[in-house]
Amino acid sequence: MTGRKRWSTEEILDAAAESLRTGDAESFSMRKLAGTLGTDSSSLYRHFRSKTELLRAVADRILLSAMDGYRPEGDWKERVTSVALRVREAFGRHPQLAAVWGRYASGGTGSRLVMEELLQALSASGLRDEEIPARYHRLVVLVAALVASEAAIGTVPPPEREQGLELFRVAVFGADPEHFPALTRFARDVLPLGADRGAAFEEILAAQLADIEGSVAR
C-alpha cells in the first residue's frame, strides 16, 4: 500500500498562499489545507505549531520576496521609500495576504530584512538613538495600514466595486446642503476611497518622512 506523500515546508507554504489568494484568513484552517494536500492536519503540525504560525510564515515570504535583490541606494528617505514601495508592490500581487500581515505580523527572515533596512535608514537620518524605535513603529504602522487598505479594495469584484462607486456618488451628490454644507461645497472634487491610491500612498509616506526630517532639524 502506497503511503501518503510527505509535504515539505515550502510546499505547504505554497498551498497555503494559494488557498489564501482565493479565500481569506477567516475561513482558512489547517483542516481545509490538509484536505487540499490530501493529508491530515497532524502532518501539517509537524511543520507549524498552529494556524497563526503558518499564516505568519506565509506573510513573511511576501516580505522576503519584496526584499529580494534590494540594495540600499540614495539618502535615508529614498531608502525608506524604496522599501515601502517594494512591500506595497509585493502585497499588491497577493492582496489577500496583506490582511494576514496586518493581523498576524511575522517574525522570519523577510521581516528582519525590512526591519534592519528601515532602522538603518532612520539611523542615517540624524535622529537620536532614543527616538528611532518610536519613529520606526509609527512608520511601519502607517505602511501596513496603507498596504492593507489598498489591497482590500483590490480584492473587491468589479460589480461590487461599481456598486460601491454608485453608492458613493449618491451619498455625495445627494447630500442635503442644509445639513451637509461642506460636503455639498466639495462634492465635485472629493474622490472615492479607491481612487488615485498610488499617489496617495506616496504623498502620505512623504509627509511622514518630512515630519521626521523636521524633527531632526529642530
TAFEN-V394078 format. One record per run of one state. SS is the DSSP state (a for helix, b for strand, c for the rest). FROM is the first residue (numbers start at 1). LEN is the number of residues. Records with the same first field share a line. If there is no record, write none. Layout:
SS=FROM-LEN  FROM-LEN
This chain:
c=1-8  23-7  38-3  46-5  68-8  93-2  105-4  125-4  155-3  174-7  187-10  218-1
a=9-14  30-8  41-5  51-17  76-17  95-10  109-16  129-26  158-16  181-6  197-21
